[in-house]
Every structure is written in C-alpha cells, then in structure tokens.
Amino acid sequence: MPNPAITIPLDPQTAKAYDALSPDQKSKIHALLVLRLRGLTSEQTPQLERILNEVGQRAKARGLTQQILESLL
C-alpha cells in the first residue's frame, strides 16, 4: 500500500523553487517535513500551545493590542 499524500498550498515563488530541486533534494525536504509534522502533532503539541498562550499573555500584559499586532503583520 502506498504512503498517503497531502497537499500543502504554497506561494508561487516557493513552489517554483521546490520544482527546481533535484530528486535527492526533494527527498531530503520530504524527510524534514515528515519529522516536523510528527513533532507538531505529537504529544508535544499541548506544551507548544501552552508556550504560545504564555507568550500571548505576556504580550498583552506589555501593551500589545490586536490593532498593533495587525499593523505589525
């Protein structure tokens, strides 16, 4: 049975750069993405969410508002 595949939307510049890679480079990118996705979806996720929530709370306490955040992004 073949491995399942997913589709990830990319901006045109990134897609073009990926298409230009050699098969060996694409294989390495694939391996890195698999490891990264596993890490993000493993039991470490609650810890990551906790850290992000703490960072958000600290930013609010220091005066960061939604309006300021949007202007930065």
Secondary structure, 3 states (H helix, E strand, C coil): CCCCCCCCCCCHHHHHHHHCCCHHHHHHHHHHHHHHHHHHHCCCHHHHHHHHHHHHHHHHHCCCCHHHHHHHC
